[in-house]
């Protein structure tokens, strides 16, 4: 039941992400999604009594700043007060997805269940998404877009393995979940920023470079100390 609920939350968060990116820009969506790692961090400390020393706390705070500055673009986005609900929902939804994965991994799963869990989550999300597509097709004819289908398959494959290896990392218990989620989210922002520079020749501002530097330092602090 929890896995099916997580699948529903997946498809909801995916649509909120798309809506936020369309309305407010990719950078706003990226910041809202990646800063949400504070939610599973709080859950880890509250439910599983994970201990954080002062250095790790500083590292997590630096990680929050790193996500913001590394993702911030020079383009100014005018955000109306009523539009703030989108990034807020994205922040909470993504955080609850990560926290839900940790809870299910701890309470309901053995390592042998990881592939089945991942398939069930994506199967539930896909079924729910298909259901809503069929409903909307009665109002507007459905057009099959091959590039979108191929892109969805590729993205889904990456997401599947992301969840699988996240579960393995949490199960290994080498690091506390608060450390793992910090590394995962900050590392994603760091890697995507660097790939943007190398592959798409993106222009990086001094704030972005500062965010990259903070990201590296924050990862070192939460891992080593």
N, C-alpha and C positions, 0 to 999 in steps of 0.2 A: 504493500500500500504506500509506504514511504517512497519507494522508487518511482511509482506512478505519479505521486504528487510532485516529486522532483522533476520528472519529465514535463509535467504541466508548467512548472515554474520556468523550466528551460525555454519553452516556446514563448512564454509571456515575456521573459527578459530579452529574448532575441528580437521580438517585435518592438519592445521599448527602446532597445539599442538602435534599431534602424530608424525609428521615429525621432529619437534624440539627435542622431547624426544628420538626418534630413533637415530638421528644424533649427538646430543650434550649432551644428558643425561636428566634424569627426573628433576634434580635439576635446570638446566639451564631453562627448560621449566616452572618450578614452579616459579622461580624468575621473569622471564619475564612476566608471566601471572598475578601474584599477585601484582607486583609493578605498574601495569597498572592502579591501582585505582587513581593515580594522574590525569588521564584524566577526569573521571567524577567529581573529586574534582575541577579541573580548570573550567569545564563546569558549575558546581553549583555556583561557585563564579562569573563567567563571565555573565551567562544568568539570574540567579535567585538572584543575588546580596546577596548571603549568606555571612554573616560576620564571620570572623575568628579572634579571639584574638591571641596574641603572644604565649600563652600557647598551644592553639590548633595547631598553626603552628609548634611549637616545637614537639608536639605529632605526627603530620603527618610525619615530617622529621624522627623522631625516628621510626615510623612505617615502613618507607622505609628501614631503616637500619635493623630493626628487620626481615623483609621479607628476606633480603639478607643473613644475618648471620644464621637465623634459617634454611634456605633451603640449605645452602652451605655444600657440602660434601668434605671429605678429598681427594677423588679421583680427580686428576687433568685432566681436559679436554682440549685438544689442539684444539683451535678454530681458523680456518683460517678466513681471512678477509671476503671472499665471503660468509662464513657461518653465519656472523653476521646478514644477512638479515632475517633469520628465527626468531630469538628471537625478532628482531625489529618489524617484521610483527605481531608476537604474542602479543607483548606489545601493539601495536596500535590497533589491532583487538579486543582484550579483552577489552581494554579501551573504544573503540567505542561502543561495545555491551552494557556495563554498562551505558554509557552516553545515548545511544539510548533508553534503558529501562526507564531511568529517564525522557527523553523528551516525550516519548509516554504516560507515566503515568501522566505527568503534563498537556499535551495539548489535549489528545484524550480519556482518560479513566476515568470512574467512578469505584468505588470499585466493583460493580456488574459485571464489564467487565473483571475482573482479570482472572477467570478461562478460559474464551473464548480466551483471549489474549494469555495465556500460551499454550493452546492447538493449537492455530493457528500458533504460532511461531515454536513449535516442529513439527506440521504437515507439515509446509512449509519446514523446515529443513530436515525432513524425506523423503518428496517427492522429493526434489532436490537431496538428497543423493542417493535415490533409482534410480533416473534417470541416475546419473553418474555410478552407479554400473552396470546397464543394458548396458550402452554404453561400459564400460570396459570389460563386459562379452563376447562381440563379439571378442575381442582380446585374452582373456584368459578365459577358462571355469570357471564358478562360482561354488565354493564349499561351501555348507552350513555347517557352524561350529556351532554346538549347544551351546557349552560353550560361544562363542562370542555373540550369539543371546541372551542368558540368561543374560550375563553380560551387554549387551547393554540395555536390558529392565530395569534392576536394576539401571544402571547409569542414564538412561533417567528419571526414576521415581524420583530419588533424585534431578536431575536438574529441573524437573518440579516444585517440591515443593520449591526448592531454589528460583526460580523466583517468585513463588506465594507469599512466605513470604517476599521476598525483596520488592515486590510491596506494600504489606500491611504496611511494615515498612516505606517506602517512603511516603505513603498516610497518615500515622498517624501524620506526621509532629511533632513528639516529638523531633526529632533531625534533623539537616540539612542533606541534602543528602551527603555532604562532610564527615560528621561524620559517617553516616551509611556505606558508601562504605569503609571507613578506617577500621571500626570495622569488617565488613564482610570479607575483604581480609586478614587482620592481624589475625583475629580469626580463619580463615580457616587454615592458616599456623601453628598457634599455636596448634590447635586441631590435625591436621594431624601429626605434629611432636611428640606430646605426645602419640597419638595412635601407631605411629611407634615404640616408646619405649616400650609401654605396650604389644602390640599384636605381634610385629615382632622382638622384642629384638634388635632394631637398636642401633648401637653404636653412641652416641652423643658426639661431640667434645666440647671443651670449647667455641668455636665460636658459636656453636648451642645453648648452654646454655645461652650465652650472648644474642643471638637473642630472645630466649624465654623470658628472663628478660625484654628486651627492648619492646617486644610485650605487655607484661602485663602493663608496665608503660605507653606506648603510648595509650593503650585503656583507662586507667584511666584518662589520661590528656585530651583526646578528648571528653570523656563522662562527666566528672565532671566540667571542667572549661569552 
